[in-house]
């Protein structure tokens, strides 16, 4: 691949800026034109004059940004020219509509990953490796300790936990981020075990997924159930922000669990006083991160959102030009509410 040394993006006080095309990628402050990888709050900021995003993710992005947001969309791989920069969006496999941003100018190709995973997920388009000269990657779980178990094993554990709780008369309270994680959980649950109830934030996003054509098991908004008997043997999906709130007490007696990549580390579950922790992440683990970087063929890698020092050191030792980008959002933490 050519290596002209062209810098298509630079870091500014508003985020990654493409001067040639006069747009930002995932800015963290309002700008005139934002190219947005996906609808999570640490990537899609409010108040921009215009947004460019994937057609697949328009519905959830509009829910997040509100009815006044001006959102233009592209189909996967569809190119558009912005100031002479050829821009296209490609699946990132993170959540519904999550995209990688490919920029090309003068024979030079840059790719911004956004958040991504390479594991299969029936609720979004699979990750697409893209050859490029410069790759800007997240590193949320960029340490060797983070290695994910097979998804089939995780869902077998979740369903067994739910089944045991139902047999003992307990409600199963499962925490997962309202956008993306909750819908992935829904896709793997066994609805024959019992009813599936949802927190309002989860139900809102789940409705958007259904409207986008993603098949999911039937759910009932928990607030619509007037009787305690209607909740017996149920599994309740709720965002982490509901943990320990008065809202959860209506489901007593219950067993509480959290589905997250952070559950891979012993102690994360104890800090949250949970009964169970299930290791399920919508980000790449350490081996998948390294494999994804290798698949790009990039000689230059910028690392952001997470364990940047560890990843840049590993890449540098293997001869790549690696740089850590300090951004306003430094990656998901185990106490974050809506970023996985």
C-alpha positions in Angstrom: 0.0 0.0 0.0 1.2 3.6 -0.6 2.6 5.5 2.4 2.6 9.1 1.5 2.7 10.2 5.1 -0.6 12.1 4.4 -2.4 13.0 7.6 -6.1 12.7 6.8 -7.1 13.2 10.5 -5.7 15.1 13.4 -6.8 15.4 17.0 -8.3 18.7 18.1 -10.1 20.0 21.1 -13.4 18.8 19.5 -12.2 15.4 18.4 -10.8 13.8 15.2 -10.9 16.3 12.4 -10.5 15.8 8.7 -9.4 19.2 7.4 -9.6 18.3 3.7 -13.2 17.3 4.0 -14.1 19.7 6.9 -15.8 17.1 9.1 -15.2 15.4 12.4 -15.4 11.7 13.2 -17.2 11.1 16.6 -16.6 14.6 17.9 -17.2 15.2 21.6 -18.4 18.7 21.2 -21.0 20.2 18.7 -19.6 20.8 15.2 -21.0 21.6 11.8 -20.6 18.1 10.3 -20.1 14.9 12.3 -19.5 11.5 10.8 -20.8 9.2 13.6 -19.7 5.5 14.1 -22.7 4.6 16.3 -25.3 5.8 18.7 -23.6 5.4 22.1 -23.2 8.6 24.0 -19.4 8.6 24.0 -19.5 8.6 20.1 -22.6 10.5 19.2 -22.7 14.0 20.8 -25.8 16.2 20.8 -26.0 19.6 19.1 -24.1 19.0 15.8 -25.6 20.8 12.7 -25.5 17.7 10.5 -24.7 14.0 11.1 -23.6 11.3 8.7 -24.2 7.7 9.8 -25.1 4.3 8.6 -28.6 3.7 7.3 -28.9 0.6 9.5 -28.3 2.7 12.6 -30.5 5.7 11.8 -33.4 4.6 14.0 -31.4 4.2 17.3 -29.3 7.3 16.5 -32.4 9.4 16.0 -33.8 8.2 19.4 -30.6 9.3 21.0 -30.2 12.7 19.3 -33.9 13.7 19.2 -36.3 14.7 16.4 -34.5 17.9 15.4 -31.2 16.2 14.5 -30.4 16.3 10.8 -29.2 12.8 10.0 -27.9 11.8 6.6 -27.2 8.1 6.0 -25.1 5.8 3.8 -25.7 2.1 3.0 -22.7 -0.1 3.8 -19.9 0.5 1.4 -21.7 3.4 -0.4 -19.1 6.2 -1.0 -19.6 9.9 -0.7 -17.2 12.7 -1.5 -16.7 15.3 1.2 -14.3 18.0 0.0 -12.4 15.5 -2.2 -12.2 12.9 0.6 -13.9 9.6 -0.4 -15.9 8.5 2.7 -17.6 5.2 3.2 -19.1 3.3 6.2 -18.5 -0.4 6.9 -19.9 -2.7 9.6 -18.1 -2.7 13.0 -20.2 -5.5 14.6 -20.6 -3.6 17.9 -24.3 -2.7 17.9 -27.1 -2.1 15.4 -25.7 0.2 12.7 -22.2 0.5 14.2 -19.8 1.5 11.5 -16.1 1.9 10.7 -15.3 5.1 8.8 -13.1 4.6 5.8 -11.4 7.7 4.4 -9.5 7.8 1.1 -7.6 10.6 -0.6 -4.6 10.7 -2.9 -4.2 6.9 -2.7 -4.0 7.0 1.1 -6.6 5.1 3.1 -7.4 5.7 6.8 -10.0 3.7 8.8 -11.5 4.7 12.2 -12.9 1.6 13.9 -15.3 3.1 16.4 -16.2 0.4 18.8 -16.2 -3.1 17.3 -16.2 -6.8 17.9 -15.5 -9.7 15.6 -17.7 -12.3 17.4 -21.0 -13.2 15.7 -24.1 -11.3 16.8 -27.6 -11.8 15.2 -28.6 -8.3 16.1 -26.1 -6.4 13.9 -24.1 -6.7 10.7 -20.7 -8.6 11.2 -17.4 -6.8 11.4 -15.7 -6.2 8.0 -11.9 -6.1 8.0 -10.7 -3.2 5.8 -7.2 -2.8 4.3 -5.7 0.6 5.1 -2.5 2.5 5.7 -3.6 4.0 9.0 -6.0 2.3 11.4 -7.4 4.1 14.4 -8.6 1.4 16.8 -10.4 1.3 20.2 -8.7 -0.7 23.0 -11.4 -0.9 25.6 -10.3 -4.4 26.6 -6.7 -4.1 25.4 -5.0 -6.3 28.0 -4.1 -10.0 27.7 -6.3 -10.9 30.6 -9.4 -10.1 28.5 -10.3 -13.3 26.5 -14.0 -14.1 25.9 -15.6 -17.5 26.4 -17.7 -18.8 23.6 -21.1 -17.0 23.3 -23.0 -20.3 23.4 -21.4 -21.2 26.7 -22.4 -17.8 28.2 -26.0 -18.0 27.1 -26.2 -21.6 28.4 -25.1 -20.2 31.8 -27.6 -17.3 31.7 -30.5 -19.5 30.8 -29.6 -22.1 33.5 -29.4 -19.3 36.1 -32.8 -18.0 35.0 -34.3 -21.5 35.0 -33.0 -22.2 38.5 -34.3 -18.9 39.9 -37.7 -19.5 38.3 -37.9 -22.9 40.0 -37.2 -21.4 43.4 -39.7 -18.5 43.0 -37.1 -15.8 42.3 -37.1 -13.1 39.6 -34.0 -13.0 37.5 -32.8 -9.4 37.3 -30.2 -9.1 34.5 -28.3 -5.8 33.9 -27.0 -4.9 30.5 -26.6 -1.6 28.6 -30.0 -0.5 27.2 -28.6 0.0 23.6 -26.9 -3.0 22.1 -26.2 -5.3 25.0 -29.8 -5.7 26.1 -30.9 -6.7 22.5 -28.0 -9.1 22.2 -29.0 -10.7 25.5 -32.6 -10.9 24.3 -31.5 -12.8 21.1 -29.8 -15.5 23.2 -32.5 -16.0 25.9 -34.7 -19.0 26.0 -38.3 -17.5 26.2 -39.7 -20.9 27.1 -38.4 -20.5 30.6 -40.7 -17.6 31.5 -41.8 -14.1 30.6 -39.2 -11.4 29.7 -39.8 -8.0 31.2 -38.0 -4.8 30.4 -37.0 -1.5 32.0 -38.4 1.4 30.0 -35.0 2.4 28.6 -34.5 -1.2 27.3 -38.0 -1.4 25.8 -37.5 1.8 24.0 -34.3 0.7 22.2 -35.7 -2.8 21.7 -38.7 -1.3 19.8 -36.2 0.5 17.5 -34.4 -2.8 16.8 -37.7 -4.5 15.9 -38.5 -1.6 13.6 -35.2 -2.1 11.9 -36.2 -5.7 11.2 -34.2 -7.5 14.0 -36.2 -10.5 15.2 -36.3 -10.7 19.0 -38.4 -12.6 21.6 -41.5 -11.0 22.9 -41.0 -8.6 25.9 -43.3 -6.7 28.2 -42.6 -3.3 29.7 -42.3 -4.1 33.4 -44.3 -0.9 34.3 -47.3 -2.3 32.5 -47.7 -5.2 35.0 -50.0 -4.3 37.8 -49.8 -7.6 39.8 -46.8 -9.2 41.5 -48.0 -12.6 40.3 -47.3 -11.5 36.7 -43.6 -11.3 37.5 -43.1 -14.7 39.0 -40.4 -16.7 37.2 -39.7 -13.7 34.9 -36.3 -12.4 33.7 -36.1 -8.6 33.9 -33.7 -6.8 31.6 -32.6 -3.4 33.0 -29.7 -0.9 32.5 -26.9 -0.8 35.1 -28.2 2.6 36.2 -31.2 0.8 37.7 -29.0 -1.3 40.0 -29.8 -0.7 43.7 -32.7 1.6 42.9 -36.2 1.7 44.3 -37.3 0.4 40.9 -35.6 -3.0 41.4 -37.2 -3.6 44.8 -40.6 -4.3 43.2 -39.1 -7.6 41.9 -38.1 -9.0 45.3 -37.2 -11.8 45.9 -34.7 -11.6 43.0 -31.2 -12.7 41.9 -29.2 -10.0 40.3 -26.6 -10.4 37.5 -24.6 -8.3 35.1 -23.5 -9.1 31.6 -20.3 -7.4 30.6 -16.7 -7.9 29.6 -15.7 -6.5 33.0 -17.1 -9.7 34.6 -14.0 -11.4 33.3 -12.0 -9.9 36.2 -12.5 -11.3 39.6 -13.6 -8.6 42.0 -15.8 -6.6 39.5 -18.8 -8.7 40.5 -18.1 -8.3 44.2 -17.8 -4.5 43.9 -21.3 -4.4 42.5 -22.7 -6.9 45.1 -24.1 -9.1 42.4 -25.1 -12.8 42.6 -23.7 -13.6 39.2 -21.5 -12.1 36.5 -21.6 -13.2 32.9 -18.7 -12.4 30.6 -20.3 -11.0 27.5 -18.9 -8.0 25.7 -19.7 -6.0 22.6 -16.0 -5.2 22.2 -13.1 -7.2 20.9 -11.0 -9.1 23.5 -7.2 -9.1 23.4 -6.7 -11.8 20.7 -9.4 -10.4 18.5 -8.0 -6.9 18.8 -4.6 -8.0 17.6 -6.1 -10.1 14.8 -8.2 -7.2 13.6 -5.3 -4.8 13.6 -3.2 -7.4 11.6 -6.0 -7.9 9.1 -5.9 -4.2 8.1 -2.3 -4.4 7.0 -1.8 -0.9 8.4 1.8 0.2 9.1 0.5 3.1 11.3 -1.9 2.4 14.2 -3.4 5.0 16.5 -5.0 3.6 19.7 -7.8 5.2 21.7 -10.6 4.5 24.1 -9.0 2.1 26.7 -5.7 0.5 27.5 -3.8 2.5 25.0 -0.4 2.2 26.6 -0.4 -1.6 26.6 -1.5 -1.9 23.0 0.8 0.7 21.6 3.8 -0.9 23.4 2.9 -4.3 22.0 2.5 -3.0 18.5 5.7 -0.9 18.7 7.7 -4.0 19.8 6.5 -5.6 16.6 7.7 -2.9 14.3 4.5 -0.9 13.8 4.3 2.9 14.1 1.9 3.1 17.1 0.6 6.1 18.9 -1.9 6.6 21.8 -4.6 9.2 21.3 -5.8 10.9 24.5 -9.5 11.7 24.0 -12.2 13.0 26.2 -13.7 9.6 26.5 -11.1 7.1 27.6 -13.1 4.0 27.2 -15.8 2.0 28.9 -15.4 1.4 32.7 -17.2 -1.2 34.8 -19.3 1.6 36.3 -20.3 3.2 33.0 -24.0 3.3 32.2 -24.5 3.5 28.5 -21.4 3.0 26.5 -21.0 -0.7 25.9 
